[in-house]
């Protein structure tokens, strides 16, 4: 009998095959006090384990083909950098020396402290970085405890053609198994912004995550079908079911193989409407992918990495040199720099003064609020952005605006910086566009007010959706409520687009919703003309845009905005998408 299980689809595609269950033996951490004459030996044991863990990760990275997108190796590099981070490694060494803890215990204590700090963060993307702490610590602990290598780390090709089921996967796991020929994976935990989910999309591996209790229903060698778009796993499917999905699989393969031919083509609808397709970028090395997919530029450059894994904030010259390198890689393409978007909970970043613990950091001091309260964090970045604007096309984007006063404060600071640069005869683009992110319902409702004072707007759907519906999208208990098609969300998006149109300024969308191709027709019907998406989604989005006639979508927009539920909108969208294909 076929069993249908439903999780969260994070990487589209269909996979058919037998299951291999990835089982990690449980790590048992012994806690004991060291004799004084053992302390130096113990610190060396931890340092040796870290060195061995680095060697393992470098070997994994070396397995990545040179033709693979640069952002994939970056995930492994992130874990390597964490092993050089004082917060992760030096603190356990201090605990060994000062408290006499054994290495495993000291590492566990620091792991617990870091995870607690990440749990308090307001930004969902940053909060899921605690998974990376766990992955790195787990690798070091296994070396300390002399555990045998995990089966999937032995390159014997026994996993070729298998679908892997695990409680969770590290980026290194995913890269290794992809190299060994796995065709998909399922995890019981994880969120859409975890490194593993992002990596699955980059590698093109179908994946379903957050499939709770999957290990209760799926056994080793079970035959399953995975639909990575819909988040469906079928256990012991019937022959007609398998035949249907094999046909779908072949259609997908043909479809995606043809997308590369669109790289040099413009994004233009059947009725001649030009659409701008930009890329969302996080790390400097990711900029190579912008040209690989023929993006029109960068619509969202996240700068938080500059502030992380350090004791003091980046100085102005560090910002400036980083932005110049980015402009050089883009070779004339426009760059939209989002200013610092971190919360006050991130104590290791930028020398934040200690303050009271926030009971609800998502609604607390973060993003532009933090920057305005602590201009020592903000001013060096603003000055560097203005200076870099003399060397290329740059737009400055302010995150999480919620009221006019915040915007006026930022613009006042901008004017001060311009006066300073003028006095010092330092060149900058005097017409550099300044825009704001619409990610708070209050900002969307008042988008017309912001549009009067800014040069552009960009809708950050990730936060806008969760603030509107009052759910945490990385919380397994409630993320099923995360619904981009909720009528309130669509009305806020529509308000923002109309405000931009009335003021004569462009409005982009840089949240995940923009890159989810099933929503393309809806967003086009509402008037969206600038998309900023993960590079992996750009060519497919271009294909859909080029096959769309916007003239035929006017009635569809009215129907969607009049709908009373997300389910009703989804039904309308499914019918519309069938017509388009």
C-alpha positions as CSV (number, residue, x, y, z in Angstrom):
1,X,0.0,0.0,0.0
2,X,1.3,3.4,-1.0
3,X,2.0,5.8,1.9
4,X,2.0,9.6,1.1
5,X,4.1,11.8,3.4
6,X,4.2,15.6,3.2
7,X,7.1,17.8,4.3
8,X,8.6,21.0,3.0
9,X,9.9,21.0,-0.6
10,X,13.0,23.1,-0.8
11,X,14.6,22.0,-4.1
12,X,12.4,21.1,-7.0
13,X,12.8,18.0,-9.1
14,X,11.6,14.4,-9.1
15,X,13.6,11.5,-7.8
16,X,12.8,7.7,-7.8
17,X,14.8,5.1,-6.1
18,X,15.6,3.1,-3.0
19,X,16.3,4.7,0.4
20,X,19.5,4.7,2.4
21,X,19.0,5.8,6.0
22,X,22.0,7.8,7.2
23,X,22.4,6.9,10.9
24,X,24.9,8.6,13.1
25,X,25.9,6.8,16.2
26,X,25.0,8.9,19.2
27,X,27.8,11.0,20.7
28,X,28.1,10.6,24.5
29,X,30.1,13.4,26.1
30,X,31.9,12.5,29.3
31,X,32.4,15.4,31.7
32,X,35.4,15.1,34.0
33,X,38.0,17.4,35.7
34,X,41.6,17.2,34.6
35,X,44.7,16.9,36.7
36,X,46.9,20.0,36.5
37,X,49.6,18.1,34.7
38,X,47.1,17.0,32.0
39,X,45.8,20.4,30.9
40,X,48.4,21.2,28.2
41,X,48.0,17.7,26.8
42,X,44.3,18.3,26.7
43,X,44.5,21.6,24.9
44,X,46.8,20.0,22.3
45,X,44.3,17.2,21.9
46,X,41.6,19.7,21.0
47,X,43.8,21.6,18.7
48,X,44.9,18.4,16.9
49,X,41.2,17.4,16.5
50,X,40.4,20.8,15.0
51,X,43.3,20.4,12.5
52,X,42.1,17.0,11.5
53,X,38.6,18.3,11.0
54,X,40.0,21.0,8.8
55,X,41.9,18.4,6.7
56,X,38.6,16.4,6.3
57,X,36.7,19.4,5.1
58,X,39.5,20.5,2.7
59,X,39.5,17.0,1.2
60,X,35.7,17.2,0.8
61,X,36.0,20.6,-0.9
62,X,38.7,19.2,-3.3
63,X,36.0,16.7,-4.5
64,X,33.9,19.5,-5.8
65,X,34.3,19.8,-9.6
66,X,35.9,23.0,-10.9
67,X,32.8,23.5,-13.2
68,X,30.6,23.7,-10.1
69,X,29.2,27.1,-9.1
70,X,31.5,29.0,-6.7
71,X,28.8,29.3,-4.0
72,X,28.8,25.6,-3.3
73,X,32.5,25.5,-2.2
74,X,31.6,28.6,-0.1
75,X,29.5,26.4,2.2
76,X,32.5,24.2,3.1
77,X,34.6,27.4,3.4
78,X,32.1,28.7,5.9
79,X,32.7,25.7,8.2
80,X,36.5,26.0,7.7
81,X,36.3,29.6,8.8
82,X,34.3,28.7,11.8
83,X,37.1,26.4,12.9
84,X,39.4,29.5,13.0
85,X,36.8,31.5,15.0
86,X,37.9,32.5,18.5
87,X,34.3,32.3,19.7
88,X,34.1,28.6,18.8
89,X,37.7,27.3,19.4
90,X,39.6,29.7,21.7
91,X,36.8,29.7,24.3
92,X,36.9,25.9,24.9
93,X,40.7,26.2,25.1
94,X,40.3,28.8,27.9
95,X,37.8,26.5,29.7
96,X,40.3,23.7,29.6
97,X,43.0,25.9,31.0
98,X,41.0,27.8,33.6
99,X,38.3,25.3,34.6
100,X,40.1,22.0,34.0
101,X,37.3,20.7,31.7
102,X,38.1,17.9,29.4
103,X,38.1,18.8,25.7
104,X,34.8,17.3,24.8
105,X,33.1,18.9,27.8
106,X,34.6,22.3,27.1
107,X,33.6,22.2,23.4
108,X,30.0,21.2,24.4
109,X,29.7,24.1,26.9
110,X,30.7,26.6,24.2
111,X,28.5,24.9,21.6
112,X,25.5,25.3,24.0
113,X,26.3,29.0,24.6
114,X,26.6,29.8,20.9
115,X,23.4,27.9,20.0
116,X,21.5,29.8,22.8
117,X,22.8,33.1,21.3
118,X,21.6,32.1,17.8
119,X,18.2,31.0,19.1
120,X,17.7,34.6,20.4
121,X,18.3,36.2,16.9
122,X,15.5,37.9,15.1
123,X,16.6,37.2,11.5
124,X,15.4,33.7,10.4
125,X,18.4,33.3,8.1
126,X,20.9,34.1,10.8
127,X,19.0,32.0,13.4
128,X,19.4,28.9,11.3
129,X,23.2,29.4,11.3
130,X,23.1,27.5,14.7
131,X,22.9,24.4,12.5
132,X,26.4,25.2,11.2
133,X,27.7,25.4,14.8
134,X,26.3,21.9,15.4
135,X,27.7,20.5,12.2
136,X,31.2,21.8,13.0
137,X,31.2,20.8,16.6
138,X,29.9,17.3,15.8
139,X,32.8,16.7,13.4
140,X,35.3,17.8,16.0
141,X,33.7,15.7,18.7
142,X,33.7,12.6,16.6
143,X,37.5,13.0,16.1
144,X,38.0,13.6,19.8
145,X,36.0,10.4,20.6
146,X,37.8,8.4,17.8
147,X,34.6,7.4,16.1
148,X,34.9,5.6,12.8
149,X,34.2,7.7,9.7
150,X,30.5,7.8,8.7
151,X,29.5,5.5,5.9
152,X,28.8,8.3,3.4
153,X,32.3,9.7,3.9
154,X,33.9,6.6,2.4
155,X,34.1,7.1,-1.4
156,X,33.0,3.6,-2.5
157,X,30.0,4.7,-4.7
158,X,27.6,2.5,-2.7
159,X,25.2,5.3,-2.5
160,X,24.9,5.8,-6.3
161,X,21.2,6.1,-7.3
162,X,20.0,6.2,-3.7
163,X,17.7,8.6,-1.9
164,X,19.2,9.5,1.5
165,X,17.0,9.8,4.6
166,X,18.4,11.5,7.7
167,X,17.4,13.5,10.7
168,X,19.5,16.3,9.3
169,X,22.4,16.8,6.9
170,X,25.5,19.1,7.0
171,X,26.6,20.9,3.8
172,X,29.6,18.6,3.8
173,X,27.3,15.6,3.9
174,X,25.3,17.0,1.0
175,X,28.4,17.7,-1.2
176,X,29.9,14.2,-0.4
177,X,26.7,12.3,-1.2
178,X,26.1,14.3,-4.4
179,X,29.6,13.4,-5.5
180,X,28.8,9.7,-4.8
181,X,25.7,9.9,-6.9
182,X,22.7,10.3,-4.6
183,X,19.6,11.4,-6.4
184,X,17.7,13.2,-3.6
185,X,17.4,13.5,0.1
186,X,14.8,13.7,2.9
187,X,15.4,15.1,6.4
188,X,13.2,15.1,9.4
189,X,14.3,18.6,10.5
190,X,15.6,21.8,8.9
191,X,14.2,25.0,7.4
192,X,14.1,26.6,4.0
193,X,16.9,29.0,4.8
194,X,19.3,26.4,6.2
195,X,22.6,26.0,4.4
196,X,21.7,22.4,3.5
197,X,18.4,23.5,1.8
198,X,20.2,26.3,-0.1
199,X,22.9,24.0,-1.1
200,X,20.4,21.4,-2.4
201,X,18.9,24.1,-4.7
202,X,22.4,25.1,-5.9
203,X,23.3,21.5,-6.7
204,X,20.0,20.7,-8.2
205,X,19.3,17.8,-5.9
206,X,15.5,17.3,-5.2
207,X,15.0,17.6,-1.4
208,X,12.1,17.4,1.1
209,X,12.9,18.6,4.6
210,X,11.0,19.0,7.9
211,X,9.3,15.6,7.2
212,X,8.7,14.8,10.9
213,X,8.7,11.2,12.0
214,X,9.8,10.0,8.5
215,X,12.0,7.3,10.1
216,X,8.8,5.8,11.5
217,X,7.3,5.2,8.1
218,X,10.3,4.6,5.8
219,X,12.8,1.8,6.2
220,X,16.2,0.9,4.6
221,X,15.8,-0.1,0.9
222,X,12.2,1.1,0.7
223,X,11.3,2.3,-2.8
224,X,10.1,5.9,-2.9
225,X,9.2,8.8,-5.1
226,X,10.2,12.3,-4.1
227,X,8.5,15.5,-5.5
228,X,10.9,18.2,-4.4
229,X,8.6,21.0,-5.5
230,X,5.5,19.9,-3.6
231,X,7.2,18.4,-0.7
232,X,5.7,14.9,-1.3
233,X,7.3,11.5,-0.6
234,X,5.5,8.4,-1.8
235,X,6.5,5.2,-0.1
236,X,6.0,1.9,-2.0
237,X,4.3,3.6,-5.0
238,X,2.2,1.7,-7.5
239,X,3.4,0.9,-11.0
240,X,1.1,3.5,-12.7
241,X,2.3,6.1,-10.1
242,X,6.0,5.3,-10.9
243,X,5.3,5.5,-14.7
244,X,3.6,8.9,-14.2
245,X,6.5,10.3,-12.2
246,X,9.1,8.9,-14.7
247,X,7.4,10.9,-17.4
248,X,7.4,14.0,-15.3
249,X,11.0,13.4,-14.6
250,X,12.0,13.3,-18.2
251,X,9.9,16.4,-19.0
252,X,11.8,18.2,-16.2
253,X,15.2,17.1,-17.5
254,X,14.4,18.4,-21.0
255,X,13.0,21.6,-19.7
256,X,16.0,22.5,-17.5
257,X,18.5,21.5,-20.1
258,X,17.0,24.1,-22.5
259,X,17.2,27.0,-20.0
260,X,20.9,27.7,-20.5
261,X,20.1,29.0,-24.0
262,X,18.2,31.9,-22.3
263,X,21.4,33.3,-20.7
264,X,21.9,36.0,-23.4
265,X,18.2,36.6,-24.1
266,X,16.3,39.5,-22.5
267,X,13.5,39.0,-20.1
268,X,10.6,40.2,-22.1
269,X,7.0,39.1,-22.1
270,X,5.1,38.0,-25.2
271,X,3.4,41.5,-25.4
272,X,6.8,43.2,-25.2
273,X,7.1,44.2,-21.5
274,X,10.7,44.3,-20.3
275,X,11.3,42.7,-16.9
276,X,14.5,43.3,-14.9
277,X,16.0,40.1,-13.4
278,X,18.6,40.8,-10.6
279,X,20.5,38.4,-8.3
280,X,20.5,38.1,-4.5
281,X,24.1,37.7,-3.3
282,X,25.7,37.1,0.1
283,X,29.4,36.4,-0.1
284,X,32.0,38.1,-2.4
285,X,32.8,34.9,-4.2
286,X,29.1,34.5,-5.1
287,X,29.4,37.3,-7.7
288,X,30.8,34.9,-10.3
289,X,27.3,33.4,-10.6
290,X,25.7,36.7,-11.5
291,X,27.3,36.6,-14.9
292,X,26.9,32.8,-15.3
293,X,23.1,33.2,-15.4
294,X,23.1,36.6,-17.3
295,X,21.6,38.6,-14.4
296,X,21.0,42.3,-15.0
297,X,22.9,43.1,-11.8
298,X,22.6,42.6,-8.0
299,X,19.3,43.5,-6.5
300,X,20.3,42.5,-2.9
301,X,23.8,42.4,-1.6
302,X,23.8,41.2,2.1
303,X,26.6,42.8,4.0
304,X,26.2,41.0,7.4
305,X,29.2,38.7,6.7
306,X,31.5,41.7,7.2
307,X,30.4,42.0,10.8
308,X,30.4,38.4,11.8
309,X,33.0,36.2,13.4
310,X,35.0,39.1,14.8
311,X,35.3,41.1,18.0
312,X,35.2,44.7,16.5
313,X,33.1,46.1,13.7
314,X,34.6,46.5,10.2
315,X,36.3,49.9,9.6
316,X,35.5,52.2,6.7
317,X,38.4,51.1,4.6
318,X,37.5,47.5,5.0
319,X,34.0,48.2,3.7
320,X,35.3,50.3,0.9
321,X,37.8,47.8,-0.4
322,X,35.2,45.0,-0.2
323,X,32.7,47.0,-2.3
324,X,35.4,47.9,-4.9
325,X,36.2,44.2,-5.3
326,X,32.5,43.5,-5.9
327,X,32.2,46.3,-8.4
328,X,35.3,44.9,-10.3
329,X,33.7,41.5,-10.5
330,X,30.4,42.9,-11.8
331,X,32.2,44.8,-14.5
332,X,29.6,47.6,-14.9
333,X,26.5,45.8,-13.7
334,X,24.5,47.7,-11.0
335,X,25.0,46.8,-7.3
336,X,22.3,47.3,-4.6
337,X,23.9,47.2,-1.2
338,X,21.6,46.6,1.8
339,X,23.0,48.2,4.9
340,X,23.6,46.2,8.0
341,X,20.6,44.0,8.9
342,X,21.5,42.4,12.3
343,X,19.9,42.5,15.7
344,X,21.2,43.7,19.1
345,X,21.4,40.1,20.2
346,X,24.5,39.5,18.1
347,X,27.0,40.4,20.8
348,X,30.1,39.1,19.0
349,X,29.5,41.6,16.2
350,X,30.6,45.2,16.2
351,X,31.4,45.6,19.9
352,X,27.8,46.0,21.0
353,X,27.4,47.1,24.5
354,X,25.7,44.7,26.8
355,X,22.0,45.3,27.3
356,X,18.9,43.5,28.6
357,X,18.0,40.3,27.0
358,X,15.2,40.8,24.5
359,X,12.2,38.6,25.1
360,X,11.1,39.0,21.5
361,X,14.1,40.1,19.4
362,X,12.2,39.9,16.1
363,X,10.2,42.9,17.3
364,X,13.2,44.6,19.0
365,X,16.3,46.5,18.2
366,X,17.5,45.3,14.8
367,X,18.4,46.5,11.3
368,X,18.0,50.2,10.8
369,X,16.8,50.7,14.4
370,X,20.2,49.3,15.6
371,X,22.1,51.4,13.1
372,X,20.4,54.6,14.1
373,X,21.0,53.9,17.8
374,X,24.6,53.0,17.2
375,X,25.9,55.3,14.4
376,X,29.5,54.0,15.0
377,X,28.3,50.8,13.3
378,X,26.4,52.7,10.6
379,X,28.4,55.7,9.5
380,X,31.5,53.8,8.4
381,X,29.4,51.7,6.1
382,X,27.5,54.6,4.7
383,X,30.7,56.6,4.0
384,X,32.3,53.6,2.3
385,X,29.2,53.0,0.1
386,X,29.2,56.7,-1.0
387,X,32.9,56.6,-1.7
388,X,32.6,53.3,-3.7
389,X,29.7,54.9,-5.7
390,X,32.4,57.0,-7.6
391,X,33.8,53.7,-9.0
392,X,30.6,52.0,-10.3
393,X,26.8,51.9,-10.3
394,X,25.6,51.5,-6.7
395,X,22.2,51.8,-5.0
396,X,21.9,52.0,-1.2
397,X,19.0,50.1,0.4
398,X,17.8,50.5,4.0
399,X,16.3,47.5,5.7
400,X,13.2,47.3,7.9
401,X,11.9,50.8,7.7
402,X,8.7,51.1,9.7
403,X,8.1,54.9,10.1
404,X,8.9,58.2,8.4
405,X,11.1,59.4,11.3
406,X,13.6,56.5,10.8
407,X,13.9,57.3,7.1
408,X,14.4,61.0,7.9
409,X,17.1,60.2,10.3
410,X,18.9,58.1,7.8
411,X,18.6,60.8,5.1
412,X,19.9,63.4,7.6
413,X,22.9,61.2,8.3
414,X,23.4,60.7,4.5
415,X,23.4,64.5,4.0
416,X,26.0,64.9,6.8
417,X,28.2,62.4,5.1
418,X,27.8,64.1,1.8
419,X,28.9,67.4,3.4
420,X,31.9,65.7,4.9
421,X,32.9,64.2,1.5
422,X,32.4,67.5,-0.3
423,X,34.6,69.3,2.3
424,X,37.3,66.7,1.9
425,X,36.9,66.8,-1.9
426,X,36.3,63.1,-2.0
427,X,34.4,62.0,-5.1
428,X,31.0,60.1,-5.0
429,X,27.9,59.7,-7.1
430,X,25.8,62.7,-6.1
431,X,22.8,61.0,-7.7
432,X,23.2,57.6,-6.1
433,X,19.7,56.1,-5.6
434,X,18.6,55.5,-2.0
435,X,15.8,53.1,-1.4
436,X,14.1,51.2,1.4
437,X,13.0,47.7,2.0
438,X,9.3,47.1,2.6
439,X,9.2,44.2,5.1
440,X,7.0,45.5,7.9
441,X,3.2,45.7,7.4
442,X,3.2,49.3,8.6
443,X,5.7,50.2,5.9
444,X,3.6,48.5,3.2
445,X,0.5,50.3,4.3
446,X,2.4,53.6,4.3
447,X,4.4,52.8,1.1
448,X,3.0,55.9,-0.6
449,X,4.7,58.1,2.1
450,X,8.0,56.4,1.7
451,X,7.8,56.6,-2.1
452,X,7.6,60.4,-1.9
453,X,11.1,60.5,-0.3
454,X,13.0,57.5,-1.7
455,X,14.3,56.6,-5.2
456,X,13.1,53.0,-5.1
457,X,11.5,50.4,-2.9
458,X,12.2,46.7,-2.6
459,X,9.7,44.2,-1.0
460,X,11.3,41.8,1.4
461,X,8.7,39.1,1.4
462,X,10.5,36.8,3.9
463,X,9.9,39.2,6.8
464,X,6.8,40.8,5.4
465,X,5.0,37.4,5.3
466,X,6.0,36.3,8.8
467,X,5.3,39.7,10.4
468,X,1.9,39.8,8.7
469,X,0.8,36.4,9.7
470,X,2.6,36.4,13.0
471,X,4.5,33.2,12.5
472,X,8.2,32.2,12.7
473,X,8.9,30.5,9.4
474,X,11.9,28.5,10.8
475,X,9.8,27.1,13.7
476,X,8.8,23.6,12.8
477,X,5.6,23.9,14.9
478,X,4.1,26.7,12.9
479,X,5.9,27.1,9.6
480,X,3.0,25.3,7.9
481,X,1.1,28.7,8.3
482,X,3.8,30.5,6.3
483,X,1.7,31.4,3.2
484,X,2.9,33.9,0.5
485,X,-0.6,33.8,-0.9
486,X,-2.4,34.9,2.2
487,X,-4.9,37.6,1.1
488,X,-3.3,40.1,3.6
489,X,0.1,39.5,2.1
490,X,-1.1,40.0,-1.5
491,X,-2.9,43.2,-0.5
492,X,0.2,44.6,1.1
493,X,2.3,43.7,-1.9
494,X,-0.3,45.4,-4.2
495,X,-0.3,48.5,-2.0
496,X,3.5,48.8,-2.3
497,X,3.5,48.3,-6.1
498,X,0.7,50.9,-6.6
499,X,2.6,53.4,-4.4
500,X,5.7,53.0,-6.5
501,X,3.7,53.4,-9.7
502,X,2.0,56.5,-8.4
503,X,5.3,58.1,-7.3
504,X,7.0,57.1,-10.5
505,X,9.7,55.0,-8.8
506,X,10.7,51.4,-9.4
507,X,9.6,48.7,-7.0
508,X,11.5,45.4,-6.8
509,X,10.9,42.2,-4.9
510,X,14.0,40.5,-3.3
511,X,12.4,37.9,-1.0
512,X,12.1,34.2,-1.7
513,X,8.6,34.7,-3.1
514,X,10.2,36.4,-6.1
515,X,12.2,33.4,-7.0
516,X,9.4,30.8,-6.6
517,X,8.4,30.5,-10.2
518,X,4.9,29.3,-9.5
519,X,4.1,32.8,-8.3
520,X,5.5,34.6,-11.3
521,X,2.3,35.1,-13.2
522,X,0.6,36.4,-10.1
523,X,3.4,38.9,-9.4
524,X,3.4,40.1,-13.0
525,X,-0.3,40.6,-12.9
526,X,0.0,42.8,-9.8
527,X,2.6,44.9,-11.6
528,X,5.9,43.7,-10.4
529,X,8.6,44.5,-13.1
530,X,11.8,44.0,-11.1
531,X,12.7,40.6,-9.5
532,X,15.8,39.9,-7.4
533,X,16.3,36.2,-6.9
534,X,18.9,33.5,-6.1
535,X,20.9,32.9,-9.3
536,X,19.8,29.3,-9.4
537,X,16.2,30.4,-10.0
538,X,16.9,33.2,-12.5
539,X,16.9,31.3,-15.9
540,X,13.7,29.4,-15.1
541,X,12.0,32.6,-14.1
542,X,13.1,34.2,-17.3
543,X,11.6,31.3,-19.3
544,X,8.2,31.8,-17.5
545,X,8.3,35.6,-18.1
546,X,9.1,35.1,-21.8
547,X,6.1,32.8,-22.2
548,X,3.7,35.2,-20.4
549,X,1.3,37.7,-22.0
550,X,0.7,40.3,-19.3
551,X,-2.3,41.7,-21.2
552,X,-4.2,38.5,-20.4
553,X,-3.5,38.8,-16.7
554,X,-5.4,41.9,-15.7
555,X,-8.5,39.9,-14.7
556,X,-6.4,37.4,-12.8
557,X,-5.0,40.1,-10.5
558,X,-8.5,41.3,-9.6
559,X,-9.6,37.7,-8.8
560,X,-6.5,37.1,-6.7
561,X,-6.9,40.3,-4.7
562,X,-10.6,39.5,-4.1
563,X,-10.0,36.0,-2.8
564,X,-10.8,35.3,0.8
565,X,-8.1,32.7,1.5
566,X,-4.6,31.6,0.4
567,X,-6.1,28.3,-0.7
568,X,-8.5,30.1,-3.1
569,X,-5.6,32.1,-4.6
570,X,-3.5,28.9,-5.0
571,X,-6.4,27.3,-6.9
572,X,-6.6,30.3,-9.2
573,X,-2.9,30.2,-9.7
574,X,-2.8,26.5,-10.5
575,X,-5.4,26.9,-13.1
576,X,-3.6,30.0,-14.6
577,X,-0.2,28.2,-14.6
578,X,-1.7,25.2,-16.4
579,X,-2.9,27.6,-19.2
580,X,0.6,29.1,-19.4
581,X,2.1,25.7,-19.9
